[in-house]
Amino acid sequence: HHGARGRSRARRLAMQGLYQWQMGTDAAAEIGAQLRLSREARGTDLDYFDDLLHNIITGHAELAAAFEPHLDRPAEQLDPIERAILLLGTYELRARMDVPYRVVLNEAVELARDFGAEDSHKYINAVLDRAAASLRAPEKQVRARSG
């Protein structure tokens, strides 16, 4: 279940896990195990899911520090779905250089369209685009030059 679709499903599953984790009901390992067994796990790139969930939860403070300067409100005021998507996108921008930044942004926007509040996809796009300016500076400059 590798490839683009498997990864999209991994992001969706990881977002659900990050949401649950923020709600504080279960430990990260339990959440991961539960989601792996869920119906939503079908067709998912589970290696990618494990990478996302584990590393985002472990590094959440650093990841939040990377997107917080680009927010127009305190991070605590973010909807948990929005925060989950921003953590996910920021992690991919920082740690998954194999994923082009445009793909990271598009995938985050799709998640926000499907699960977020009405206009949250525009907000998510703006915040991650600003984060990408520093986290993916060389890649963004190459794109700008090549048009």
Number of C-alpha atoms within 10 A of each C-alpha: 14 14 9 12 13 20 20 21 21 29 25 24 25 27 27 21 27 27 18 18 21 16 10 10 10 13 10 19 13 13 18 21 12 12 17 18 10 10 8 14 18 14 15 23 21 22 13 17 26 18 12 26 24 17 14 23 17 12 12 17 11 13 20 17 13 20 21 15 14 14 15 9 10 9 16 8 9 13 14 19 21 24 21 25 30 28 28 26 33 30 22 21 26 16 13 14 12 8 11 14 24 13 14 21 24 14 20 28 24 16 21 24 16 12 17 18 12 10 10 18 23 12 15 23 21 16 21 26 23 15 22 24 14 13 21 17 12 12 14 18 12 10 10 9 7 7 6
